[in-house]
Amino acid sequence: MSPTRWLIGIVPLALVGALSLGQVVTTAEPTEAAPRVTDGQPSTLGRPLVGGADPSVIKVGDLYVSAKSVDGGIAVRTASTDLYVSAKSVDGGIAVRTASTLEGVATAPKHQVWQDSGNLGEVWAPEIVHHDGQYRIYFAAGRGAAHRTYHISSPSPDSGYSPATKVALPDDKWAIDGAPFTFGGQRWFVWSGWAGDTNVEQNLYVARMSGPTTTTGGRYVISQPREPWERVVGNPYINEAPQPVVDPSGRLHVVYSANGSWSDNYCVADLRLRAGGDPAYVWDWYKSNGCLFGSHAATMMPGWDPTLNVDGPGHHTFVLPRGDAAAGPPSGNRFPTMFHAVAKGTPYSWANRFWYSGTAVWWGSTTYRRANVPGDTTNVGYSLKFFE
C-alpha cells in the first residue's frame, strides 16, 4: 500500500451469511520515527534488497524483471538466471529493471517505461506479467476515490510501452492491486476494491477477462475482511494485494494481505478454491484460519510461526515464469518470493519498508475450517509456508 493512500469514513456493510462490521474510527499514517528510506536505495541490512513497497517480479527466460513506481514514470528491473521480471510503483509513474539474478534487480539500472503525462494521480502497486508475447503492467492510478486500474504493454521489458489504457472492470468502482491469471481455460482478473463509492472496507473481487483491458459479465466478491485475525487493525478493514497461484494438485489459490499496511499486524493469508469449484462463487473458496506469514503469534494460523527478523510482511509476489499462476512450482522444494516488510527493531512506518527476498513451500494436507456458510465446513488441501 502506498504511503499516500487516504482513508475516509467507515460505515457498516452486510455480506450474506457473514459477520457484521463493528464500529471503527479514523486512522492516520503513523508518525515517522526514522528517516525515510530513499526509493531505489539498496539495503545493507542483509536479505532486504531495496527501499519501497509492493514488489512484483517475474522470470522470463534468463532474465528477472521488476517494475517499481518512481517519480514521473514506471521502471522495470530484470535479472538473467532465467529472466525474472518485477513491477512496482511510486507516485508519478513506473520504472522497470532487469537483472540476471533475483537479488540483482535491487541495483540494476532503472528504465522509465511510462510517465504520468496525463496527470492520472498517485500510481500504486504495478503488477507485471508476460502474456501473449507482451510484457503487461497493471497498476492503479488516481486520487482518493478516483483510483482505477490501468494497463500498459510492450514486446520489450524495459522500453516501448503503450499509452495507459483503463481496464474496464464491472461496475467501475475503486480498484487497486489487480492481477490477471488463467485458470480452467479462462482468463481472469482479481483485485482489491470497494463495494460502493465510499471506503467501507477493501474486498477481493474476480471477473472474467475478454481481452487485456476488457471483462465480460459481472464482478464477484471472493473475500471480505470478516475474520477476527484480519480485523486487528482497521479503518478500513482490508483484503488486498491478491496473488493467484495454482498448487501441485491443480487447485487455485489467491494469496493476499490483510490488516492495515500502516501496522505491523499486516500479514499474508490464503484463499483456496475447492476441487472443481467456480472462481466466481464465493462459497467455493476456503480461507486459511489465520495469517500464514506475519509477525504476531496471536494472528497466525495454528501450526504457523511468526517472523523472526521482520515486522508486518505483506504485499508479496511469487516469482513465477512469466508471472503465470498456472506455472506454480511443484511440491517439495522451496521457490522464490519477494515481499515488503520493516526490519525488527526499526519503527514501523510506510517510510521504513524494504523489498525482501524470501522463499515459500507448498504445505500439504492442511485443513481450512469455516462455519455458518453454505457448503462443507472443512476443506483439505495444500497451503503455504513462507520463509524469510
Solvent accessible surface area in square Angstrom, and as a share of the most:
residue,aa,sasa,rsa
1,M,1,0.00
2,S,11,0.07
3,P,37,0.23
4,T,57,0.33
5,R,13,0.05
6,W,94,0.33
7,L,31,0.16
8,I,39,0.20
9,G,51,0.49
10,I,30,0.15
11,V,79,0.45
12,P,113,0.71
13,L,51,0.25
14,A,91,0.70
15,L,34,0.17
16,V,120,0.69
17,G,44,0.42
18,A,39,0.30
19,L,99,0.49
20,S,92,0.59
21,L,17,0.08
22,G,44,0.42
23,Q,172,0.76
24,V,31,0.18
25,V,108,0.62
26,T,107,0.62
27,T,41,0.24
28,A,82,0.63
29,E,69,0.31
30,P,38,0.24
31,T,128,0.75
32,E,72,0.32
33,A,76,0.59
34,A,27,0.21
35,P,120,0.76
36,R,139,0.51
37,V,24,0.14
38,T,88,0.51
39,D,49,0.26
40,G,14,0.14
41,Q,77,0.34
42,P,66,0.41
43,S,22,0.14
44,T,134,0.78
45,L,110,0.55
46,G,62,0.60
47,R,117,0.43
48,P,8,0.05
49,L,16,0.08
50,V,0,0.00
51,G,1,0.01
52,G,18,0.18
53,A,8,0.06
54,D,6,0.03
55,P,1,0.01
56,S,2,0.01
57,V,0,0.00
58,I,4,0.02
59,K,37,0.16
60,V,23,0.13
61,G,55,0.52
62,D,92,0.48
63,L,43,0.21
64,Y,14,0.05
65,V,0,0.00
66,S,0,0.00
67,A,0,0.00
68,K,1,0.00
69,S,0,0.00
70,V,15,0.08
71,D,123,0.64
72,G,24,0.23
73,G,0,0.00
74,I,0,0.00
75,A,0,0.00
76,V,0,0.00
77,R,0,0.00
78,T,0,0.00
79,A,0,0.00
80,S,47,0.30
81,T,76,0.44
82,D,59,0.30
83,L,10,0.05
84,Y,15,0.06
85,V,0,0.00
86,S,0,0.00
87,A,0,0.00
88,K,3,0.01
89,S,12,0.08
90,V,34,0.19
91,D,51,0.27
92,G,19,0.18
93,G,0,0.00
94,I,0,0.00
95,A,1,0.01
96,V,0,0.00
97,R,10,0.04
98,T,30,0.17
99,A,15,0.11
100,S,50,0.32
101,T,63,0.37
102,L,14,0.07
103,E,84,0.37
104,G,20,0.19
105,V,0,0.00
106,A,5,0.04
107,T,98,0.57
108,A,11,0.08
109,P,99,0.62
110,K,84,0.35
111,H,73,0.33
112,Q,99,0.44
113,V,18,0.10
114,W,27,0.09
115,Q,106,0.47
116,D,22,0.12
117,S,107,0.69
118,G,62,0.60
119,N,100,0.51
120,L,52,0.26
121,G,7,0.07
122,E,36,0.16
123,V,0,0.00
124,W,2,0.01
125,A,4,0.03
126,P,1,0.01
127,E,20,0.09
128,I,0,0.00
129,V,6,0.04
130,H,38,0.17
131,H,57,0.26
132,D,111,0.58
133,G,47,0.45
134,Q,50,0.22
135,Y,10,0.04
136,R,22,0.08
137,I,0,0.00
138,Y,4,0.01
139,F,3,0.01
140,A,0,0.00
141,A,1,0.00
142,G,4,0.04
143,R,129,0.47
144,G,13,0.13
145,A,43,0.34
146,A,60,0.46
147,H,0,0.00
148,R,44,0.16
149,T,3,0.01
150,Y,30,0.11
151,H,11,0.05
152,I,0,0.00
153,S,16,0.10
154,S,1,0.01
155,P,96,0.61
156,S,37,0.24
157,P,22,0.14
158,D,36,0.19
159,S,58,0.37
160,G,65,0.63
161,Y,26,0.10
162,S,41,0.27
163,P,112,0.70
164,A,32,0.25
165,T,68,0.39
166,K,86,0.36
167,V,3,0.02
168,A,58,0.45
169,L,18,0.09
170,P,20,0.13
171,D,91,0.47
172,D,73,0.38
173,K,48,0.21
174,W,12,0.04
175,A,2,0.01
176,I,0,0.00
177,D,8,0.04
178,G,3,0.03
179,A,3,0.02
180,P,4,0.02
181,F,3,0.01
182,T,43,0.25
183,F,43,0.18
184,G,77,0.74
185,G,81,0.78
186,Q,52,0.23
187,R,48,0.17
188,W,9,0.03
189,F,0,0.00
190,V,0,0.00
191,W,4,0.01
192,S,0,0.00
193,G,0,0.00
194,W,3,0.01
195,A,42,0.33
196,G,29,0.28
197,D,96,0.50
198,T,73,0.43
199,N,3,0.02
200,V,16,0.09
201,E,1,0.00
202,Q,3,0.02
203,N,1,0.00
204,L,0,0.00
205,Y,10,0.04
206,V,0,0.00
207,A,0,0.00
208,R,74,0.27
209,M,8,0.04
210,S,77,0.50
211,G,22,0.21
212,P,58,0.36
213,T,25,0.15
214,T,63,0.36
215,T,27,0.16
216,T,67,0.39
217,G,61,0.59
218,G,30,0.29
219,R,37,0.14
220,Y,79,0.30
221,V,37,0.21
222,I,4,0.02
223,S,5,0.03
224,Q,13,0.06
225,P,0,0.00
226,R,10,0.03
227,E,68,0.31
228,P,99,0.62
229,W,30,0.10
230,E,0,0.00
231,R,42,0.15
232,V,75,0.43
233,V,27,0.16
234,G,16,0.15
235,N,4,0.02
236,P,0,0.00
237,Y,24,0.09
238,I,0,0.00
239,N,0,0.00
240,E,0,0.00
241,A,1,0.01
242,P,0,0.00
243,Q,12,0.05
244,P,12,0.07
245,V,0,0.00
246,V,20,0.11
247,D,6,0.03
248,P,54,0.34
249,S,73,0.47
250,G,40,0.39
251,R,31,0.11
252,L,0,0.00
253,H,0,0.00
254,V,0,0.00
255,V,0,0.00
256,Y,0,0.00
257,S,0,0.00
258,A,0,0.00
259,N,0,0.00
260,G,0,0.00
261,S,0,0.00
262,W,15,0.05
263,S,17,0.11
264,D,42,0.22
265,N,25,0.13
266,Y,0,0.00
267,C,1,0.01
268,V,0,0.00
269,A,0,0.00
270,D,0,0.00
271,L,3,0.01
272,R,0,0.00
273,L,2,0.01
274,R,100,0.36
275,A,67,0.52
276,G,81,0.78
277,G,12,0.11
278,D,61,0.31
279,P,11,0.07
280,A,12,0.10
281,Y,101,0.38
282,V,28,0.16
283,W,35,0.12
284,D,10,0.05
285,W,10,0.03
286,Y,5,0.02
287,K,36,0.15
288,S,1,0.01
289,N,51,0.26
290,G,1,0.01
291,C,0,0.00
292,L,4,0.02
293,F,8,0.03
294,G,1,0.01
295,S,16,0.11
296,H,62,0.28
297,A,73,0.57
298,A,101,0.78
299,T,12,0.07
300,M,17,0.08
301,M,12,0.05
302,P,107,0.67
303,G,61,0.58
304,W,26,0.09
305,D,121,0.63
306,P,46,0.29
307,T,12,0.07
308,L,147,0.73
309,N,95,0.49
310,V,1,0.01
311,D,24,0.13
312,G,0,0.00
313,P,0,0.00
314,G,0,0.00
315,H,7,0.03
316,H,1,0.00
317,T,3,0.02
318,F,7,0.03
319,V,6,0.04
320,L,8,0.04
321,P,53,0.33
322,R,103,0.37
323,G,19,0.18
324,D,40,0.21
325,A,3,0.02
326,A,62,0.48
327,A,31,0.24
328,G,21,0.20
329,P,23,0.14
330,P,94,0.59
331,S,50,0.32
332,G,63,0.61
333,N,105,0.54
334,R,140,0.51
335,F,11,0.05
336,P,40,0.25
337,T,2,0.01
338,M,0,0.00
339,F,2,0.01
340,H,0,0.00
341,A,0,0.00
342,V,0,0.00
343,A,21,0.16
344,K,81,0.34
345,G,86,0.83
346,T,48,0.28
347,P,57,0.36
348,Y,36,0.14
349,S,0,0.00
350,W,11,0.04
351,A,4,0.03
352,N,7,0.04
353,R,6,0.02
354,F,17,0.07
355,W,0,0.00
356,Y,11,0.04
357,S,3,0.02
358,G,3,0.03
359,T,37,0.22
360,A,0,0.00
361,V,16,0.09
362,W,9,0.03
363,W,110,0.39
364,G,39,0.38
365,S,99,0.64
366,T,10,0.06
367,T,35,0.20
368,Y,0,0.00
369,R,151,0.55
370,R,45,0.17
371,A,66,0.51
372,N,140,0.72
373,V,33,0.19
374,P,67,0.42
375,G,59,0.57
376,D,103,0.54
377,T,76,0.44
378,T,65,0.38
379,N,23,0.12
380,V,84,0.48
381,G,13,0.13
382,Y,48,0.18
383,S,0,0.00
384,L,0,0.00
385,K,37,0.16
386,F,21,0.09
387,F,59,0.25
388,E,51,0.23
